[in-house]
Amino acid sequence: MLEIREIQELPHSLVQVAEVIGLAGVLALVENAGGVRIYVPESLTDDHRLVEWLGRDAAARLSESFAMEELVVPRCAEMLRKIRDRQIRHERDHGARPAELALRYRLTERQIYTILSRHDAPPSCQQGLF
């Protein structure tokens, strides 16, 4: 499940965009245009790709805030991997089997077990005993 901390993990260039269209909108933008620049027009038609990707309301908000600007949309591969891994652990905690997760996320069971064994919490500040 997506949490507010994902906004903090966004590249700086997308933080303002997230404030306008929300995290779900940013994730849709990254999924569809990650790695390229996109031009935000002043007015949008119903068949514009931003409307298709984000929905009419979010695309309109984006256009109001960033009209006639070019947005650089990073790939965000590391952030998306962290979100996916947290979601996999969440689903496993709620009863999903590793084989189901592997099929759903198009990974191998071995990859699922590796993800389940890792934690993405920040490292502890605890000092070593010696």
N, CA, C and O atoms as a Tinker XYZ file with bonds, in Angstrom:
   520  protein
     1  N      0.841000   -1.185000    0.000000    73     2
     2  CA     0.000000    0.000000    0.000000    64     1     3
     3  C      0.888000    1.250000    0.000000    63     2     4     5
     4  O      1.860000    1.314000    0.752000    81     3
     5  N      0.566000    2.225000   -0.822000    73     3     6
     6  CA     1.374000    3.426000   -0.923000    64     5     7
     7  C      1.190000    4.288000    0.307000    63     6     8     9
     8  O      0.085000    4.411000    0.836000    81     7
     9  N      2.272000    4.880000    0.755000    73     7    10
    10  CA     2.264000    5.705000    1.937000    64     9    11
    11  C      2.857000    7.062000    1.611000    63    10    12    13
    12  O      3.457000    7.258000    0.554000    81    11
    13  N      2.680000    7.998000    2.540000    73    11    14
    14  CA     3.188000    9.353000    2.341000    64    13    15
    15  C      4.709000    9.374000    2.195000    63    14    16    17
    16  O      5.253000   10.285000    1.570000    81    15
    17  N      5.400000    8.391000    2.759000    73    15    18
    18  CA     6.858000    8.404000    2.667000    64    17    19
    19  C      7.339000    8.254000    1.232000    63    18    20    21
    20  O      8.473000    8.623000    0.925000    81    19
    21  N      6.495000    7.716000    0.339000    73    19    22
    22  CA     6.912000    7.616000   -1.052000    64    21    23
    23  C      7.108000    9.001000   -1.660000    63    22    24    25
    24  O      7.967000    9.170000   -2.525000    81    23
    25  N      6.335000    9.990000   -1.230000    73    23    26
    26  CA     6.513000   11.350000   -1.752000    64    25    27
    27  C      7.893000   11.855000   -1.363000    63    26    28    29
    28  O      8.549000   12.538000   -2.149000    81    27
    29  N      8.336000   11.524000   -0.162000    73    27    30
    30  CA     9.658000   11.950000    0.288000    64    29    31
    31  C     10.765000   11.258000   -0.497000    63    30    32    33
    32  O     11.878000   11.778000   -0.573000    81    31
    33  N     10.486000   10.110000   -1.077000    73    31    34
    34  CA    11.477000    9.382000   -1.855000    64    33    35
    35  C     11.526000    9.828000   -3.313000    63    34    36    37
    36  O     12.403000    9.397000   -4.062000    81    35
    37  N     10.604000   10.676000   -3.716000    73    35    38
    38  CA    10.578000   11.140000   -5.103000    64    37    39
    39  C     11.793000   11.994000   -5.416000    63    38    40    41
    40  O     12.305000   12.693000   -4.543000    81    39
    41  N     12.253000   11.942000   -6.649000    73    39    42
    42  CA    13.293000   12.883000   -7.066000    64    41    43
    43  C     12.764000   14.308000   -6.919000    63    42    44    45
    44  O     11.569000   14.558000   -7.076000    81    43
    45  N     13.659000   15.226000   -6.620000    73    43    46
    46  CA    13.269000   16.616000   -6.381000    64    45    47
    47  C     12.403000   17.185000   -7.504000    63    46    48    49
    48  O     11.479000   17.957000   -7.248000    81    47
    49  N     12.697000   16.807000   -8.735000    73    47    50
    50  CA    11.965000   17.352000   -9.880000    64    49    51
    51  C     10.491000   16.951000   -9.891000    63    50    52    53
    52  O      9.696000   17.572000  -10.595000    81    51
    53  N     10.113000   15.936000   -9.133000    73    51    54
    54  CA     8.714000   15.482000   -9.137000    64    53    55
    55  C      7.937000   15.860000   -7.879000    63    54    56    57
    56  O      6.733000   15.617000   -7.812000    81    55
    57  N      8.589000   16.443000   -6.892000    73    55    58
    58  CA     7.894000   16.765000   -5.643000    64    57    59
    59  C      6.769000   17.763000   -5.890000    63    58    60    61
    60  O      5.655000   17.567000   -5.404000    81    59
    61  N      7.043000   18.830000   -6.639000    73    59    62
    62  CA     5.994000   19.827000   -6.925000    64    61    63
    63  C      4.866000   19.210000   -7.749000    63    62    64    65
    64  O      3.696000   19.536000   -7.548000    81    63
    65  N      5.212000   18.335000   -8.659000    73    63    66
    66  CA     4.192000   17.672000   -9.475000    64    65    67
    67  C      3.308000   16.818000   -8.572000    63    66    68    69
    68  O      2.090000   16.793000   -8.750000    81    67
    69  N      3.902000   16.117000   -7.604000    73    67    70
    70  CA     3.132000   15.287000   -6.665000    64    69    71
    71  C      2.194000   16.133000   -5.825000    63    70    72    73
    72  O      1.089000   15.699000   -5.498000    81    71
    73  N      2.626000   17.341000   -5.472000    73    71    74
    74  CA     1.757000   18.231000   -4.695000    64    73    75
    75  C      0.525000   18.644000   -5.494000    63    74    76    77
    76  O     -0.524000   18.936000   -4.920000    81    75
    77  N      0.655000   18.667000   -6.811000    73    75    78
    78  CA    -0.455000   19.083000   -7.680000    64    77    79
    79  C     -1.357000   17.907000   -8.061000    63    78    80    81
    80  O     -2.580000   18.028000   -8.003000    81    79
    81  N     -0.770000   16.777000   -8.448000    73    79    82
    82  CA    -1.585000   15.663000   -8.962000    64    81    83
    83  C     -1.603000   14.443000   -8.046000    63    82    84    85
    84  O     -2.281000   13.458000   -8.338000    81    83
    85  N     -0.870000   14.501000   -6.951000    73    83    86
    86  CA    -0.871000   13.386000   -6.015000    64    85    87
    87  C      0.110000   12.301000   -6.407000    63    86    88    89
    88  O      0.622000   12.264000   -7.526000    81    87
    89  N      0.356000   11.418000   -5.452000    73    87    90
    90  CA     1.330000   10.356000   -5.673000    64    89    91
    91  C      0.880000    9.385000   -6.753000    63    90    92    93
    92  O      1.693000    8.965000   -7.576000    81    91
    93  N     -0.381000    9.025000   -6.768000    73    91    94
    94  CA    -0.874000    8.095000   -7.792000    64    93    95
    95  C     -0.681000    8.687000   -9.187000    63    94    96    97
    96  O     -0.320000    7.969000  -10.119000    81    95
    97  N     -0.917000    9.985000   -9.336000    73    95    98
    98  CA    -0.708000   10.639000  -10.621000    64    97    99
    99  C      0.752000   10.633000  -11.037000    63    98   100   101
   100  O      1.071000   10.398000  -12.203000    81    99
   101  N      1.640000   10.892000  -10.084000    73    99   102
   102  CA     3.071000   10.875000  -10.388000    64   101   103
   103  C      3.496000    9.476000  -10.811000    63   102   104   105
   104  O      4.255000    9.313000  -11.766000    81   103
   105  N      3.006000    8.469000  -10.098000    73   103   106
   106  CA     3.374000    7.101000  -10.465000    64   105   107
   107  C      2.885000    6.762000  -11.868000    63   106   108   109
   108  O      3.589000    6.091000  -12.622000    81   107
   109  N      1.686000    7.220000  -12.227000    73   107   110
   110  CA     1.178000    6.994000  -13.585000    64   109   111
   111  C      2.042000    7.736000  -14.609000    63   110   112   113
   112  O      2.318000    7.218000  -15.692000    81   111
   113  N      2.460000    8.934000  -14.262000    73   111   114
   114  CA     3.309000    9.711000  -15.153000    64   113   115
   115  C      4.656000    9.015000  -15.353000    63   114   116   117
   116  O      5.149000    8.924000  -16.478000    81   115
   117  N      5.241000    8.529000  -14.276000    73   115   118
   118  CA     6.527000    7.827000  -14.362000    64   117   119
   119  C      6.378000    6.542000  -15.170000    63   118   120   121
   120  O      7.237000    6.211000  -15.987000    81   119
   121  N      5.297000    5.831000  -14.939000    73   119   122
   122  CA     5.072000    4.578000  -15.667000    64   121   123
   123  C      4.962000    4.811000  -17.163000    63   122   124   125
   124  O      5.459000    4.009000  -17.953000    81   123
   125  N      4.320000    5.898000  -17.558000    73   123   126
   126  CA     4.080000    6.155000  -18.973000    64   125   127
   127  C      5.147000    6.996000  -19.659000    63   126   128   129
   128  O      5.343000    6.879000  -20.869000    81   127
   129  N      5.841000    7.846000  -18.898000    73   127   130
   130  CA     6.783000    8.767000  -19.536000    64   129   131
   131  C      8.135000    8.811000  -18.837000    63   130   132   133
   132  O      8.921000    9.727000  -19.080000    81   131
   133  N      8.417000    7.847000  -17.981000    73   131   134
   134  CA     9.678000    7.840000  -17.258000    64   133   135
   135  C     10.867000    7.811000  -18.196000    63   134   136   137
   136  O     10.952000    6.961000  -19.083000    81   135
   137  N     11.786000    8.746000  -17.994000    73   135   138
   138  CA    12.992000    8.795000  -18.807000    64   137   139
   139  C     12.952000    9.801000  -19.936000    63   138   140   141
   140  O     13.934000    9.954000  -20.662000    81   139
   141  N     11.837000   10.488000  -20.096000    73   139   142
   142  CA    11.734000   11.477000  -21.180000    64   141   143
   143  C     11.171000   12.796000  -20.647000    63   142   144   145
   144  O     10.698000   12.883000  -19.515000    81   143
   145  N     11.239000   13.792000  -21.482000    73   143   146
   146  CA    10.642000   15.098000  -21.171000    64   145   147
   147  C      9.253000   15.139000  -21.796000    63   146   148   149
   148  O      9.034000   14.615000  -22.889000    81   147
   149  N      8.324000   15.765000  -21.091000    73   147   150
   150  CA     6.993000   15.937000  -21.668000    64   149   151
   151  C      6.614000   17.415000  -21.601000    63   150   152   153
   152  O      6.917000   18.117000  -20.636000    81   151
   153  N      5.956000   17.850000  -22.636000    73   151   154
   154  CA     5.460000   19.217000  -22.704000    64   153   155
   155  C      4.045000   19.243000  -22.152000    63   154   156   157
   156  O      3.217000   18.406000  -22.512000    81   155
   157  N      3.768000   20.205000  -21.277000    73   155   158
   158  CA     2.427000   20.341000  -20.693000    64   157   159
   159  C      1.730000   21.491000  -21.413000    63   158   160   161
   160  O      2.131000   22.646000  -21.271000    81   159
   161  N      0.695000   21.184000  -22.179000    73   159   162
   162  CA     0.008000   22.251000  -22.934000    64   161   163
   163  C     -0.894000   23.101000  -22.036000    63   162   164   165
   164  O     -1.233000   22.717000  -20.916000    81   163
   165  N     -1.269000   24.268000  -22.567000    73   163   166
   166  CA    -2.175000   25.163000  -21.850000    64   165   167
   167  C     -3.579000   24.584000  -21.771000    63   166   168   169
   168  O     -4.258000   24.711000  -20.752000    81   167
   169  N     -4.001000   23.953000  -22.847000    73   167   170
   170  CA    -5.332000   23.339000  -22.851000    64   169   171
   171  C     -5.203000   21.898000  -23.335000    63   170   172   173
   172  O     -4.345000   21.563000  -24.152000    81   171
   173  N     -6.080000   21.069000  -22.804000    73   171   174
   174  CA    -6.017000   19.641000  -23.103000    64   173   175
   175  C     -7.292000   19.183000  -23.793000    63   174   176   177
   176  O     -8.395000   19.578000  -23.415000    81   175
   177  N     -7.131000   18.363000  -24.788000    73   175   178
   178  CA    -8.285000   17.716000  -25.401000    64   177   179
   179  C     -8.492000   16.378000  -24.707000    63   178   180   181
   180  O     -7.592000   15.879000  -24.030000    81   179
   181  N     -9.669000   15.800000  -24.873000    73   179   182
   182  CA    -9.965000   14.525000  -24.214000    64   181   183
   183  C     -9.087000   13.380000  -24.704000    63   182   184   185
   184  O     -8.932000   12.376000  -24.009000    81   183
   185  N     -8.513000   13.524000  -25.895000    73   183   186
   186  CA    -7.666000   12.449000  -26.408000    64   185   187
   187  C     -6.167000   12.715000  -26.192000    63   186   188   189
   188  O     -5.330000   11.998000  -26.739000    81   187
   189  N     -5.830000   13.728000  -25.407000    73   187   190
   190  CA    -4.422000   14.014000  -25.122000    64   189   191
   191  C     -3.843000   12.912000  -24.241000    63   190   192   193
   192  O     -4.543000   12.350000  -23.398000    81   191
   193  N     -2.573000   12.608000  -24.438000    73   191   194
   194  CA    -1.946000   11.505000  -23.691000    64   193   195
   195  C     -1.920000   11.761000  -22.189000    63   194   196   197
   196  O     -1.993000   10.803000  -21.420000    81   195
   197  N     -1.821000   13.006000  -21.738000    73   195   198
   198  CA    -1.854000   13.281000  -20.298000    64   197   199
   199  C     -3.215000   12.931000  -19.700000    63   198   200   201
   200  O     -3.294000   12.430000  -18.578000    81   199
   201  N     -4.271000   13.192000  -20.442000    73   199   202
   202  CA    -5.621000   12.825000  -19.989000    64   201   203
   203  C     -5.740000   11.307000  -19.925000    63   202   204   205
   204  O     -6.313000   10.765000  -18.980000    81   203
   205  N     -5.209000   10.632000  -20.915000    73   203   206
   206  CA    -5.225000    9.167000  -20.946000    64   205   207
   207  C     -4.451000    8.588000  -19.762000    63   206   208   209
   208  O     -4.919000    7.651000  -19.115000    81   207
   209  N     -3.278000    9.136000  -19.478000    73   207   210
   210  CA    -2.425000    8.602000  -18.419000    64   209   211
   211  C     -2.925000    8.935000  -17.017000    63   210   212   213
   212  O     -2.881000    8.088000  -16.126000    81   211
   213  N     -3.404000   10.175000  -16.815000    73   211   214
   214  CA    -3.690000   10.676000  -15.475000    64   213   215
   215  C     -5.166000   10.790000  -15.140000    63   214   216   217
   216  O     -5.531000   10.899000  -13.969000    81   215
   217  N     -6.012000   10.766000  -16.149000    73   215   218
   218  CA    -7.420000   11.088000  -15.932000    64   217   219
   219  C     -7.624000   12.577000  -16.150000    63   218   220   221
   220  O     -6.682000   13.365000  -16.063000    81   219
   221  N     -8.852000   12.949000  -16.432000    73   219   222
   222  CA    -9.161000   14.339000  -16.809000    64   221   223
   223  C     -8.824000   15.341000  -15.710000    63   222   224   225
   224  O     -8.212000   16.374000  -15.980000    81   223
   225  N     -9.219000   15.042000  -14.470000    73   223   226
   226  CA    -9.021000   15.999000  -13.376000    64   225   227
   227  C     -7.544000   16.250000  -13.081000    63   226   228   229
   228  O     -7.110000   17.399000  -12.993000    81   227
   229  N     -6.776000   15.177000  -12.930000    73   227   230
   230  CA    -5.347000   15.331000  -12.626000    64   229   231
   231  C     -4.622000   16.013000  -13.780000    63   230   232   233
   232  O     -3.758000   16.859000  -13.552000    81   231
   233  N     -4.962000   15.655000  -15.015000    73   231   234
   234  CA    -4.324000   16.279000  -16.174000    64   233   235
   235  C     -4.650000   17.779000  -16.221000    63   234   236   237
   236  O     -3.792000   18.594000  -16.559000    81   235
   237  N     -5.870000   18.129000  -15.886000    73   235   238
   238  CA    -6.260000   19.548000  -15.872000    64   237   239
   239  C     -5.487000   20.307000  -14.787000    63   238   240   241
   240  O     -5.036000   21.428000  -15.021000    81   239
   241  N     -5.333000   19.707000  -13.609000    73   239   242
   242  CA    -4.561000   20.346000  -12.535000    64   241   243
   243  C     -3.093000   20.523000  -12.947000    63   242   244   245
   244  O     -2.476000   21.551000  -12.669000    81   243
   245  N     -2.557000   19.507000  -13.608000    73   243   246
   246  CA    -1.180000   19.589000  -14.089000    64   245   247
   247  C     -1.046000   20.724000  -15.097000    63   246   248   249
   248  O     -0.091000   21.499000  -15.047000    81   247
   249  N     -1.998000   20.819000  -16.003000    73   247   250
   250  CA    -1.980000   21.861000  -17.022000    64   249   251
   251  C     -2.107000   23.254000  -16.393000    63   250   252   253
   252  O     -1.441000   24.193000  -16.828000    81   251
   253  N     -2.953000   23.387000  -15.378000    73   251   254
   254  CA    -3.108000   24.684000  -14.711000    64   253   255
   255  C     -1.810000   25.120000  -14.041000    63   254   256   257
   256  O     -1.462000   26.301000  -14.070000    81   255
   257  N     -1.107000   24.191000  -13.448000    73   255   258
   258  CA     0.105000   24.525000  -12.688000    64   257   259
   259  C      1.372000   24.597000  -13.538000    63   258   260   261
   260  O      2.284000   25.363000  -13.225000    81   259
   261  N      1.435000   23.811000  -14.604000    73   259   262
   262  CA     2.670000   23.707000  -15.380000    64   261   263
   263  C      2.466000   24.001000  -16.862000    63   262   264   265
   264  O      3.224000   23.502000  -17.694000    81   263
   265  N      1.466000   24.793000  -17.205000    73   263   266
   266  CA     1.171000   25.083000  -18.605000    64   265   267
   267  C      2.389000   25.646000  -19.327000    63   266   268   269
   268  O      3.089000   26.519000  -18.814000    81   267
   269  N      2.621000   25.133000  -20.516000    73   267   270
   270  CA     3.683000   25.549000  -21.418000    64   269   271
   271  C      5.085000   25.297000  -20.840000    63   270   272   273
   272  O      6.053000   25.953000  -21.225000    81   271
   273  N      5.174000   24.357000  -19.930000    73   271   274
   274  CA     6.484000   23.965000  -19.395000    64   273   275
   275  C      6.816000   22.568000  -19.889000    63   274   276   277
   276  O      5.944000   21.786000  -20.267000    81   275
   277  N      8.096000   22.292000  -19.871000    73   275   278
   278  CA     8.564000   20.963000  -20.205000    64   277   279
   279  C      9.006000   20.299000  -18.903000    63   278   280   281
   280  O      9.890000   20.802000  -18.210000    81   279
   281  N      8.390000   19.176000  -18.580000    73   279   282
   282  CA     8.730000   18.445000  -17.360000    64   281   283
   283  C      9.677000   17.302000  -17.700000    63   282   284   285
   284  O      9.464000   16.558000  -18.658000    81   283
   285  N     10.710000   17.182000  -16.904000    73   283   286
   286  CA    11.615000   16.043000  -17.025000    64   285   287
   287  C     11.058000   14.970000  -16.095000    63   286   288   289
   288  O     10.947000   15.183000  -14.887000    81   287
   289  N     10.714000   13.832000  -16.654000    73   287   290
   290  CA    10.142000   12.739000  -15.872000    64   289   291
   291  C     11.207000   11.659000  -15.701000    63   290   292   293
   292  O     11.483000   10.902000  -16.632000    81   291
   293  N     11.809000   11.587000  -14.502000    73   291   294
   294  CA    12.822000   10.551000  -14.301000    64   293   295
   295  C     12.197000    9.164000  -14.269000    63   294   296   297
   296  O     10.991000    9.025000  -14.061000    81   295
   297  N     13.006000    8.153000  -14.471000    73   295   298
   298  CA    12.515000    6.772000  -14.477000    64   297   299
   299  C     12.110000    6.314000  -13.082000    63   298   300   301
   300  O     11.175000    5.526000  -12.943000    81   299
   301  N     12.789000    6.786000  -12.056000    73   299   302
   302  CA    12.467000    6.445000  -10.660000    64   301   303
   303  C     12.525000    4.944000  -10.392000    63   302   304   305
   304  O     11.759000    4.430000   -9.577000    81   303
   305  N     13.412000    4.250000  -11.061000    73   303   306
   306  CA    13.462000    2.796000  -10.951000    64   305   307
   307  C     13.667000    2.325000   -9.518000    63   306   308   309
   308  O     13.006000    1.385000   -9.076000    81   307
   309  N     14.564000    2.958000   -8.796000    73   307   310
   310  CA    14.842000    2.545000   -7.411000    64   309   311
   311  C     13.616000    2.759000   -6.520000    63   310   312   313
   312  O     13.263000    1.889000   -5.724000    81   311
   313  N     12.974000    3.911000   -6.655000    73   311   314
   314  CA    11.795000    4.192000   -5.851000    64   313   315
   315  C     10.672000    3.202000   -6.166000    63   314   316   317
   316  O     10.020000    2.685000   -5.259000    81   315
   317  N     10.455000    2.945000   -7.438000    73   315   318
   318  CA     9.391000    2.022000   -7.819000    64   317   319
   319  C      9.677000    0.601000   -7.327000    63   318   320   321
   320  O      8.756000   -0.127000   -6.957000    81   319
   321  N     10.946000    0.212000   -7.323000    73   319   322
   322  CA    11.319000   -1.098000   -6.796000    64   321   323
   323  C     11.022000   -1.171000   -5.302000    63   322   324   325
   324  O     10.505000   -2.179000   -4.820000    81   323
   325  N     11.346000   -0.110000   -4.568000    73   323   326
   326  CA    11.064000   -0.088000   -3.126000    64   325   327
   327  C      9.564000   -0.176000   -2.857000    63   326   328   329
   328  O      9.128000   -0.904000   -1.965000    81   327
   329  N      8.786000    0.561000   -3.627000    73   327   330
   330  CA     7.326000    0.522000   -3.462000    64   329   331
   331  C      6.810000   -0.877000   -3.758000    63   330   332   333
   332  O      5.998000   -1.414000   -3.005000    81   331
   333  N      7.279000   -1.474000   -4.857000    73   331   334
   334  CA     6.864000   -2.832000   -5.213000    64   333   335
   335  C      7.228000   -3.822000   -4.114000    63   334   336   337
   336  O      6.412000   -4.663000   -3.737000    81   335
   337  N      8.439000   -3.726000   -3.606000    73   335   338
   338  CA     8.877000   -4.658000   -2.575000    64   337   339
   339  C      8.065000   -4.508000   -1.289000    63   338   340   341
   340  O      7.724000   -5.503000   -0.649000    81   339
   341  N      7.753000   -3.262000   -0.910000    73   339   342
   342  CA     6.906000   -3.053000    0.275000    64   341   343
   343  C      5.519000   -3.648000    0.050000    63   342   344   345
   344  O      4.934000   -4.244000    0.955000    81   343
   345  N      5.000000   -3.481000   -1.167000    73   343   346
   346  CA     3.683000   -4.031000   -1.486000    64   345   347
   347  C      3.714000   -5.553000   -1.438000    63   346   348   349
   348  O      2.770000   -6.168000   -0.943000    81   347
   349  N      4.766000   -6.166000   -1.937000    73   347   350
   350  CA     4.896000   -7.623000   -1.891000    64   349   351
   351  C      4.913000   -8.098000   -0.442000    63   350   352   353
   352  O      4.226000   -9.059000   -0.098000    81   351
   353  N      5.695000   -7.430000    0.410000    73   351   354
   354  CA     5.743000   -7.827000    1.821000    64   353   355
   355  C      4.385000   -7.636000    2.494000    63   354   356   357
   356  O      3.965000   -8.461000    3.305000    81   355
   357  N      3.708000   -6.553000    2.154000    73   355   358
   358  CA     2.373000   -6.299000    2.710000    64   357   359
   359  C      1.393000   -7.413000    2.312000    63   358   360   361
   360  O      0.653000   -7.930000    3.148000    81   359
   361  N      1.403000   -7.769000    1.036000    73   359   362
   362  CA     0.499000   -8.819000    0.561000    64   361   363
   363  C      0.831000  -10.161000    1.204000    63   362   364   365
   364  O     -0.068000  -10.932000    1.542000    81   363
   365  N      2.118000  -10.438000    1.370000    73   363   366
   366  CA     2.514000  -11.698000    2.025000    64   365   367
   367  C      2.040000  -11.710000    3.476000    63   366   368   369
   368  O      1.574000  -12.736000    3.971000    81   367
   369  N      2.157000  -10.571000    4.156000    73   367   370
   370  CA     1.687000  -10.460000    5.543000    64   369   371
   371  C      0.187000  -10.682000    5.651000    63   370   372   373
   372  O     -0.318000  -11.044000    6.714000    81   371
   373  N     -0.521000  -10.467000    4.555000    73   371   374
   374  CA    -1.976000  -10.641000    4.540000    64   373   375
   375  C     -2.398000  -11.922000    3.832000    63   374   376   377
   376  O     -3.533000  -12.044000    3.370000    81   375
   377  N     -1.470000  -12.880000    3.752000    73   375   378
   378  CA    -1.837000  -14.214000    3.316000    64   377   379
   379  C     -1.507000  -14.630000    1.905000    63   378   380   381
   380  O     -1.756000  -15.780000    1.543000    81   379
   381  N     -0.956000  -13.746000    1.086000    73   379   382
   382  CA    -0.623000  -14.141000   -0.287000    64   381   383
   383  C      0.547000  -15.117000   -0.272000    63   382   384   385
   384  O      1.500000  -14.952000    0.490000    81   383
   385  N      0.462000  -16.120000   -1.112000    73   383   386
   386  CA     1.543000  -17.117000   -1.213000    64   385   387
   387  C      2.631000  -16.613000   -2.160000    63   386   388   389
   388  O      2.343000  -15.855000   -3.086000    81   387
   389  N      3.874000  -17.030000   -1.935000    73   387   390
   390  CA     4.976000  -16.596000   -2.807000    64   389   391
   391  C      4.733000  -16.905000   -4.289000    63   390   392   393
   392  O      5.089000  -16.098000   -5.148000    81   391
   393  N      4.144000  -18.038000   -4.594000    73   391   394
   394  CA     3.880000  -18.368000   -6.004000    64   393   395
   395  C      2.896000  -17.369000   -6.619000    63   394   396   397
   396  O      3.076000  -16.949000   -7.762000    81   395
   397  N      1.864000  -16.989000   -5.873000    73   395   398
   398  CA     0.898000  -15.994000   -6.366000    64   397   399
   399  C      1.600000  -14.662000   -6.628000    63   398   400   401
   400  O      1.395000  -14.022000   -7.659000    81   399
   401  N      2.430000  -14.269000   -5.670000    73   399   402
   402  CA     3.139000  -12.998000   -5.794000    64   401   403
   403  C      4.079000  -13.006000   -6.996000    63   402   404   405
   404  O      4.185000  -12.015000   -7.719000    81   403
   405  N      4.758000  -14.131000   -7.202000    73   403   406
   406  CA     5.675000  -14.237000   -8.347000    64   405   407
   407  C      4.916000  -14.035000   -9.657000    63   406   408   409
   408  O      5.378000  -13.312000  -10.540000    81   407
   409  N      3.766000  -14.664000   -9.779000    73   407   410
   410  CA     2.976000  -14.509000  -11.004000    64   409   411
   411  C      2.433000  -13.088000  -11.146000    63   410   412   413
   412  O      2.473000  -12.511000  -12.232000    81   411
   413  N      1.929000  -12.529000  -10.053000    73   411   414
   414  CA     1.332000  -11.195000  -10.101000    64   413   415
   415  C      2.364000  -10.134000  -10.476000    63   414   416   417
   416  O      2.067000   -9.222000  -11.248000    81   415
   417  N      3.565000  -10.252000   -9.936000    73   415   418
   418  CA     4.590000   -9.232000  -10.160000    64   417   419
   419  C      5.596000   -9.608000  -11.243000    63   418   420   421
   420  O      6.561000   -8.881000  -11.482000    81   419
   421  N      5.367000  -10.745000  -11.895000    73   419   422
   422  CA     6.221000  -11.212000  -12.984000    64   421   423
   423  C      7.671000  -11.380000  -12.535000    63   422   424   425
   424  O      8.610000  -10.942000  -13.199000    81   423
   425  N      7.812000  -12.034000  -11.378000    73   423   426
   426  CA     9.114000  -12.342000  -10.815000    64   425   427
   427  C      9.193000  -13.846000  -10.589000    63   426   428   429
   428  O      8.192000  -14.549000  -10.722000    81   427
   429  N     10.372000  -14.337000  -10.251000    73   427   430
   430  CA    10.485000  -15.750000   -9.893000    64   429   431
   431  C     10.186000  -15.893000   -8.406000    63   430   432   433
   432  O     10.251000  -14.925000   -7.649000    81   431
   433  N      9.854000  -17.127000   -7.999000    73   431   434
   434  CA     9.633000  -17.359000   -6.570000    64   433   435
   435  C     10.900000  -17.045000   -5.782000    63   434   436   437
   436  O     10.833000  -16.528000   -4.667000    81   435
   437  N     12.044000  -17.357000   -6.360000    73   435   438
   438  CA    13.316000  -17.076000   -5.687000    64   437   439
   439  C     13.452000  -15.572000   -5.431000    63   438   440   441
   440  O     13.887000  -15.166000   -4.353000    81   439
   441  N     13.084000  -14.743000   -6.413000    73   439   442
   442  CA    13.137000  -13.293000   -6.220000    64   441   443
   443  C     12.170000  -12.858000   -5.118000    63   442   444   445
   444  O     12.488000  -11.979000   -4.316000    81   443
   445  N     10.997000  -13.475000   -5.084000    73   443   446
   446  CA    10.017000  -13.143000   -4.041000    64   445   447
   447  C     10.597000  -13.461000   -2.669000    63   446   448   449
   448  O     10.500000  -12.643000   -1.754000    81   447
   449  N     11.199000  -14.640000   -2.514000    73   447   450
   450  CA    11.796000  -15.003000   -1.225000    64   449   451
   451  C     12.916000  -14.031000   -0.836000    63   450   452   453
   452  O     13.069000  -13.692000    0.338000    81   451
   453  N     13.685000  -13.591000   -1.811000    73   451   454
   454  CA    14.746000  -12.619000   -1.526000    64   453   455
   455  C     14.136000  -11.304000   -1.046000    63   454   456   457
   456  O     14.617000  -10.719000   -0.076000    81   455
   457  N     13.100000  -10.843000   -1.702000    73   455   458
   458  CA    12.413000   -9.606000   -1.309000    64   457   459
   459  C     11.828000   -9.750000    0.090000    63   458   460   461
   460  O     11.931000   -8.835000    0.907000    81   459
   461  N     11.220000  -10.886000    0.364000    73   459   462
   462  CA    10.607000  -11.107000    1.671000    64   461   463
   463  C     11.650000  -11.149000    2.790000    63   462   464   465
   464  O     11.336000  -10.845000    3.941000    81   463
   465  N     12.875000  -11.521000    2.461000    73   463   466
   466  CA    13.917000  -11.607000    3.484000    64   465   467
   467  C     14.583000  -10.256000    3.764000    63   466   468   469
   468  O     15.252000  -10.096000    4.785000    81   467
   469  N     14.402000   -9.281000    2.857000    73   467   470
   470  CA    15.010000   -7.958000    3.025000    64   469   471
   471  C     14.023000   -7.007000    3.669000    63   470   472   473
   472  O     12.810000   -7.209000    3.610000    81   471
   473  N     14.553000   -5.984000    4.277000    73   471   474
   474  CA    13.731000   -4.904000    4.814000    64   473   475
   475  C     14.285000   -3.604000    4.279000    63   474   476   477
   476  O     15.500000   -3.449000    4.156000    81   475
   477  N     13.409000   -2.669000    3.961000    73   475   478
   478  CA    13.886000   -1.401000    3.412000    64   477   479
   479  C     13.854000   -0.289000    4.440000    63   478   480   481
   480  O     13.865000    0.889000    4.082000    81   479
   481  N     13.816000   -0.648000    5.712000    73   479   482
   482  CA    13.860000    0.358000    6.768000    64   481   483
   483  C     15.256000    0.977000    6.802000    63   482   484   485
   484  O     16.234000    0.328000    6.431000    81   483
   485  N     15.352000    2.232000    7.247000    73   483   486
   486  CA    16.671000    2.847000    7.327000    64   485   487
   487  C     17.566000    2.088000    8.293000    63   486   488   489
   488  O     17.066000    1.503000    9.254000    81   487
   489  N     18.873000    2.080000    8.067000    73   487   490
   490  CA    19.768000    1.345000    8.941000    64   489   491
   491  C     19.692000    1.876000   10.366000    63   490   492   493
   492  O     19.461000    3.064000   10.594000    81   491
   493  N     19.886000    0.995000   11.294000    73   491   494
   494  CA    19.830000    1.346000   12.701000    64   493   495
   495  C     21.026000    2.206000   13.073000    63   494   496   497
   496  O     22.112000    2.046000   12.517000    81   495
   497  N     20.824000    3.116000   14.013000    73   495   498
   498  CA    21.909000    3.955000   14.503000    64   497   499
   499  C     22.639000    3.264000   15.655000    63   498   500   501
   500  O     23.561000    3.828000   16.244000    81   499
   501  N     22.225000    2.067000   15.961000    73   499   502
   502  CA    22.803000    1.354000   17.084000    64   501   503
   503  C     24.274000    1.026000   16.803000    63   502   504   505
   504  O     24.620000    0.564000   15.715000    81   503
   505  N     25.116000    1.269000   17.780000    73   503   506
   506  CA    26.527000    0.977000   17.670000    64   505   507
   507  C     26.776000   -0.516000   17.853000    63   506   508   509
   508  O     25.985000   -1.199000   18.503000    81   507
   509  N     27.845000   -1.017000   17.297000    73   507   510
   510  CA    28.233000   -2.405000   17.511000    64   509   511
   511  C     28.619000   -2.646000   18.964000    63   510   512   513
   512  O     28.910000   -1.694000   19.688000    81   511
   513  N     28.626000   -3.876000   19.394000    73   511   514
   514  CA    28.970000   -4.186000   20.758000    64   513   515
   515  C     30.442000   -4.051000   21.035000    63   514   516   517
   516  O     30.826000   -3.848000   22.187000    81   515
   517  N     31.281000   -4.156000   20.033000    73   515   518
   518  CA    32.734000   -4.091000   20.258000    64   517   519
   519  C     33.332000   -2.852000   19.659000    63   518   520
   520  O     34.541000   -2.641000   19.757000    81   519
